[in-house]
Amino acid sequence: MDNYNSSTDEQAVKELDRSWNDVYLRNDRSAFAEILSDDFCAVLLDGRRASKADLMRPTPQGAQVDFSEASLEMFTPTAVSRGRVRIQHPDRVVDQQFVRVYSRRETGWQAVYVVVFPVGTER
Protein backbone atom coordinates (compact mmCIF):
# COMPACT_ATOMS: atom_id res chain seq x y z
CA MET A 1 0.00 0.00 0.00
CA ASP A 2 2.77 2.42 -0.85
CA ASN A 3 0.70 4.41 -3.34
CA TYR A 4 -1.30 7.26 -1.90
CA ASN A 5 -4.50 8.23 -3.63
CA SER A 6 -6.16 11.04 -1.69
CA SER A 7 -9.70 10.51 -2.97
CA THR A 8 -9.57 6.71 -2.67
CA ASP A 9 -8.05 6.85 0.82
CA GLU A 10 -10.52 9.49 1.98
CA GLN A 11 -13.45 7.43 0.69
CA ALA A 12 -12.10 4.32 2.42
CA VAL A 13 -11.82 6.13 5.75
CA LYS A 14 -15.26 7.73 5.39
CA GLU A 15 -16.76 4.29 4.78
CA LEU A 16 -14.89 2.86 7.77
CA ASP A 17 -16.13 5.71 9.95
CA ARG A 18 -19.74 5.17 8.75
CA SER A 19 -19.36 1.46 9.51
CA TRP A 20 -18.20 2.34 13.03
CA ASN A 21 -21.29 4.49 13.55
CA ASP A 22 -23.47 1.67 12.20
CA VAL A 23 -22.06 -0.63 14.90
CA TYR A 24 -23.75 1.61 17.46
CA LEU A 25 -26.89 2.30 15.45
CA ARG A 26 -27.52 -1.44 14.91
CA ASN A 27 -26.03 -2.44 18.29
CA ASP A 28 -24.07 -5.18 16.52
CA ARG A 29 -20.42 -5.24 17.53
CA SER A 30 -19.34 -7.94 15.03
CA ALA A 31 -18.18 -5.37 12.43
CA PHE A 32 -15.52 -4.17 14.89
CA ALA A 33 -13.57 -7.34 13.98
CA GLU A 34 -12.64 -5.69 10.66
CA ILE A 35 -12.84 -2.01 11.65
CA LEU A 36 -10.51 -2.12 14.66
CA SER A 37 -6.85 -3.09 14.40
CA ASP A 38 -5.59 -5.84 16.69
CA ASP A 39 -3.52 -3.24 18.57
CA PHE A 40 -6.48 -0.85 18.91
CA CYS A 41 -6.72 1.27 22.06
CA ALA A 42 -9.59 3.34 23.43
CA VAL A 43 -9.71 5.87 26.23
CA LEU A 44 -13.19 5.87 27.73
CA LEU A 45 -15.18 8.62 29.46
CA ASP A 46 -13.94 7.57 32.90
CA GLY A 47 -10.29 7.46 31.75
CA ARG A 48 -10.05 3.67 31.56
CA ARG A 49 -8.31 2.12 28.58
CA ALA A 50 -10.09 -0.48 26.48
CA SER A 51 -8.91 -2.91 23.81
CA LYS A 52 -10.51 -4.27 20.66
CA ALA A 53 -11.84 -7.22 22.67
CA ASP A 54 -13.43 -4.84 25.19
CA LEU A 55 -15.26 -2.87 22.49
CA MET A 56 -16.52 -6.06 20.85
CA ARG A 57 -18.50 -7.07 23.95
CA PRO A 58 -22.28 -6.72 23.52
CA THR A 59 -24.00 -3.69 25.02
CA PRO A 60 -27.49 -3.43 26.51
CA GLN A 61 -30.40 -3.00 24.08
CA GLY A 62 -32.80 -0.08 24.08
CA ALA A 63 -30.58 2.97 23.59
CA GLN A 64 -31.25 5.58 20.93
CA VAL A 65 -28.04 6.76 19.25
CA ASP A 66 -27.56 9.98 17.28
CA PHE A 67 -24.32 11.12 15.61
CA SER A 68 -23.56 14.73 14.66
CA GLU A 69 -20.76 17.24 14.09
CA ALA A 70 -18.73 14.84 11.93
CA SER A 71 -15.41 15.91 10.42
CA LEU A 72 -12.48 14.12 8.83
CA GLU A 73 -8.90 15.16 8.24
CA MET A 74 -6.46 13.10 6.19
CA PHE A 75 -2.76 12.92 7.11
CA THR A 76 -1.92 9.78 5.15
CA PRO A 77 -1.03 7.24 6.33
CA THR A 78 -3.19 8.54 9.19
CA ALA A 79 -6.69 10.02 9.34
CA VAL A 80 -8.53 11.71 12.20
CA SER A 81 -12.30 11.66 12.53
CA ARG A 82 -14.13 13.81 15.04
CA GLY A 83 -17.75 13.94 16.02
CA ARG A 84 -20.40 13.89 18.65
CA VAL A 85 -22.65 11.06 19.77
CA ARG A 86 -25.68 11.26 22.01
CA ILE A 87 -26.83 7.98 23.51
CA GLN A 88 -30.20 7.98 25.19
CA HIS A 89 -30.40 4.97 27.50
CA PRO A 90 -33.67 4.14 29.26
CA ASP A 91 -32.27 5.55 32.52
CA ARG A 92 -29.80 8.26 31.41
CA VAL A 93 -28.40 10.29 28.53
CA VAL A 94 -24.72 10.21 27.55
CA ASP A 95 -23.56 13.09 25.36
CA GLN A 96 -19.96 12.79 24.24
CA GLN A 97 -17.47 13.88 21.63
CA PHE A 98 -14.96 11.51 20.11
CA VAL A 99 -11.70 11.58 18.20
CA ARG A 100 -10.97 8.46 16.16
CA VAL A 101 -7.58 7.77 14.61
CA TYR A 102 -7.26 5.54 11.55
CA SER A 103 -4.04 4.21 10.06
CA ARG A 104 -3.34 2.80 6.62
CA ARG A 105 -1.89 -0.65 7.18
CA GLU A 106 -0.66 -3.39 4.83
CA THR A 107 -4.19 -4.77 4.60
CA GLY A 108 -5.95 -1.39 4.32
CA TRP A 109 -7.31 1.26 6.65
CA GLN A 110 -8.19 0.37 10.25
CA ALA A 111 -9.06 2.22 13.43
CA VAL A 112 -6.13 2.29 15.85
CA TYR A 113 -7.27 4.68 18.58
CA VAL A 114 -10.29 6.52 19.95
CA VAL A 115 -10.76 8.88 22.86
CA VAL A 116 -14.17 10.01 24.08
CA PHE A 117 -14.97 12.86 26.41
CA PRO A 118 -18.18 14.28 27.84
CA VAL A 119 -20.16 17.18 26.45
CA GLY A 120 -21.87 19.02 29.27
CA THR A 121 -23.01 16.62 31.97
CA GLU A 122 -24.57 13.18 32.01
CA ARG A 123 -28.14 13.03 33.25
C-alpha contacts under 8 A as a table, 3 or more apart, distances in Angstrom:
res1	aa1	res2	aa2	distance
1	M	4	Y	7.62
1	M	104	R	7.93
1	M	105	R	7.46
1	M	106	E	5.94
1	M	107	T	7.84
1	M	108	G	7.48
4	Y	9	D	7.29
4	Y	76	T	7.52
5	N	8	T	5.38
5	N	9	D	5.86
6	S	9	D	5.24
6	S	10	E	5.91
7	S	10	E	5.12
7	S	11	Q	6.08
8	T	11	Q	5.18
8	T	12	A	6.16
9	D	12	A	5.04
9	D	13	V	6.25
10	E	13	V	5.22
10	E	14	K	6.10
10	E	74	M	6.88
11	Q	14	K	5.04
11	Q	15	E	6.13
12	A	15	E	5.23
12	A	16	L	6.21
12	A	109	W	7.08
13	V	16	L	4.92
13	V	17	D	6.03
13	V	79	A	7.36
13	V	102	Y	7.40
13	V	109	W	6.70
14	K	17	D	5.06
14	K	18	R	6.16
14	K	72	L	7.77
15	E	18	R	5.03
15	E	19	S	6.09
16	L	19	S	4.99
16	L	20	W	6.24
16	L	35	I	6.55
16	L	109	W	7.83
16	L	110	Q	7.57
17	D	20	W	5.02
17	D	21	N	6.41
17	D	81	S	7.53
18	R	21	N	5.09
18	R	22	D	6.17
19	S	22	D	4.92
19	S	23	V	6.38
19	S	31	A	7.52
19	S	35	I	7.69
20	W	23	V	5.22
20	W	24	Y	7.14
20	W	31	A	7.73
20	W	32	F	7.28
20	W	35	I	7.04
21	N	24	Y	5.45
21	N	25	L	6.30
21	N	67	F	7.58
22	D	25	L	4.76
22	D	26	R	5.78
22	D	27	N	7.78
23	V	26	R	5.51
23	V	27	N	5.53
23	V	28	D	5.23
23	V	29	R	5.56
23	V	30	S	7.80
23	V	31	A	6.60
23	V	32	F	7.44
24	Y	27	N	4.72
24	Y	28	D	6.86
24	Y	29	R	7.62
24	Y	65	V	6.93
25	L	64	Q	7.73
25	L	65	V	5.97
25	L	66	D	7.92
27	N	58	P	7.73
27	N	59	T	7.14
27	N	61	Q	7.28
28	D	31	A	7.17
28	D	58	P	7.39
29	R	32	F	5.67
29	R	33	A	7.99
29	R	55	L	7.54
29	R	56	M	5.18
29	R	57	R	6.94
29	R	58	P	6.44
30	S	33	A	5.89
30	S	56	M	6.73
31	A	34	E	5.82
31	A	35	I	6.36
32	F	35	I	4.73
32	F	36	L	5.42
32	F	52	K	7.64
32	F	55	L	7.72
32	F	56	M	6.34
33	A	36	L	6.10
33	A	37	S	7.97
33	A	52	K	7.97
33	A	56	M	7.59
34	E	37	S	7.37
34	E	110	Q	7.52
35	I	110	Q	5.40
35	I	111	A	5.94
36	L	40	F	5.98
36	L	52	K	6.37
36	L	110	Q	5.57
36	L	111	A	4.73
36	L	112	V	6.32
37	S	40	F	5.04
37	S	52	K	7.34
37	S	110	Q	5.56
37	S	111	A	5.83
37	S	112	V	5.61
38	D	52	K	6.51
39	D	51	S	7.53
39	D	52	K	7.37
39	D	112	V	6.70
40	F	51	S	5.85
40	F	52	K	5.56
40	F	111	A	6.79
40	F	112	V	4.40
40	F	113	Y	5.60
41	C	49	R	6.76
41	C	50	A	5.83
41	C	51	S	5.03
41	C	52	K	6.85
41	C	112	V	6.32
41	C	113	Y	4.91
41	C	114	V	6.69
42	A	49	R	5.45
42	A	50	A	4.92
42	A	51	S	6.30
42	A	113	Y	5.54
42	A	114	V	4.76
42	A	115	V	5.69
43	V	47	G	5.77
43	V	48	R	5.77
43	V	49	R	4.64
43	V	50	A	6.37
43	V	114	V	6.34
43	V	115	V	4.64
43	V	116	V	6.45
44	L	47	G	5.21
44	L	48	R	5.42
44	L	49	R	6.21
44	L	50	A	7.17
44	L	115	V	6.22
44	L	116	V	5.60
44	L	117	F	7.33
45	L	48	R	7.43
45	L	115	V	7.94
45	L	116	V	5.64
45	L	117	F	5.22
45	L	118	P	6.61
50	A	53	A	7.95
50	A	54	D	5.65
50	A	55	L	6.96
51	S	54	D	5.11
51	S	55	L	6.49
52	K	55	L	5.28
52	K	56	M	6.28
53	A	56	M	5.15
53	A	57	R	6.79
54	D	57	R	5.68
60	P	63	A	7.68
62	G	89	H	6.55
62	G	90	P	6.74
63	A	87	I	6.26
63	A	88	Q	5.27
63	A	89	H	4.39
63	A	90	P	6.56
64	Q	87	I	5.65
64	Q	88	Q	5.01
64	Q	89	H	6.65
65	V	85	V	6.91
65	V	86	R	5.79
65	V	87	I	4.59
65	V	88	Q	6.44
66	D	85	V	5.61
66	D	86	R	5.25
66	D	87	I	6.59
67	F	70	A	7.66
67	F	83	G	7.16
67	F	84	R	5.68
67	F	85	V	4.48
67	F	86	R	6.55
68	S	83	G	6.02
68	S	84	R	5.16
68	S	85	V	6.36
69	E	82	R	7.53
69	E	83	G	4.87
69	E	84	R	5.68
70	A	81	S	7.20
70	A	82	R	5.65
70	A	83	G	4.30
70	A	84	R	6.99
71	S	81	S	5.68
71	S	82	R	5.23
71	S	83	G	6.38
72	L	79	A	7.11
72	L	80	V	5.72
72	L	81	S	4.44
72	L	82	R	6.43
73	E	79	A	5.70
73	E	80	V	5.26
73	E	81	S	6.50
74	M	77	P	7.99
74	M	78	T	6.36
74	M	79	A	4.41
74	M	80	V	6.51
75	F	78	T	4.87
75	F	79	A	5.38
75	F	80	V	7.80
76	T	79	A	6.35
76	T	103	S	7.72
76	T	104	R	7.28
77	P	103	S	5.67
77	P	104	R	5.02
77	P	105	R	7.99
78	T	101	V	7.02
78	T	102	Y	5.57
78	T	103	S	4.50
78	T	104	R	6.29
79	A	101	V	5.80
79	A	102	Y	5.03
79	A	103	S	6.43
80	V	99	V	6.79
80	V	100	R	5.67
80	V	101	V	4.71
80	V	102	Y	6.33
81	S	99	V	5.71
81	S	100	R	5.02
81	S	101	V	6.46
81	S	102	Y	7.99
82	R	97	Q	7.40
82	R	98	F	5.63
82	R	99	V	4.57
82	R	100	R	6.32
83	G	97	Q	5.62
83	G	98	F	5.51
83	G	99	V	6.85
84	R	95	D	7.46
84	R	96	Q	5.71
84	R	97	Q	4.18
84	R	98	F	6.11
85	V	95	D	6.02
85	V	96	Q	5.50
85	V	97	Q	6.18
85	V	98	F	7.71
86	R	93	V	7.13
86	R	94	V	5.72
86	R	95	D	4.36
86	R	96	Q	6.33
87	I	93	V	5.74
87	I	94	V	5.08
87	I	95	D	6.34
88	Q	91	D	7.99
88	Q	92	R	6.24
88	Q	93	V	4.44
88	Q	94	V	6.37
89	H	92	R	5.15
89	H	93	V	5.77
89	H	94	V	7.72
92	R	122	E	7.20
92	R	123	R	5.38
93	V	122	E	5.93
93	V	123	R	5.47
94	V	118	P	7.71
94	V	121	T	7.97
94	V	122	E	5.36
94	V	123	R	7.22
95	D	118	P	6.05
95	D	119	V	5.43
95	D	120	G	7.30
95	D	121	T	7.51
95	D	122	E	6.73
96	Q	116	V	6.43
96	Q	117	F	5.44
96	Q	118	P	4.28
96	Q	119	V	4.91
97	Q	116	V	5.65
97	Q	117	F	5.49
97	Q	118	P	6.25
97	Q	119	V	6.42
98	F	114	V	6.84
98	F	115	V	5.67
98	F	116	V	4.33
98	F	117	F	6.45
99	V	114	V	5.54
99	V	115	V	5.47
99	V	116	V	6.57
100	R	111	A	7.07
100	R	112	V	7.85
100	R	113	Y	5.81
100	R	114	V	4.31
100	R	115	V	6.72
101	V	111	A	5.86
101	V	112	V	5.80
101	V	113	Y	5.04
101	V	114	V	6.12
102	Y	109	W	6.51
102	Y	110	Q	5.41
102	Y	111	A	4.22
102	Y	112	V	5.51
102	Y	113	Y	7.08
103	S	109	W	5.57
103	S	110	Q	5.65
103	S	111	A	6.37
103	S	112	V	6.45
104	R	107	T	7.87
104	R	108	G	5.44
104	R	109	W	4.26
104	R	110	Q	6.52
105	R	108	G	5.02
105	R	109	W	5.77
105	R	110	Q	7.08
111	A	114	V	7.91
118	P	121	T	6.77
118	P	122	E	7.71
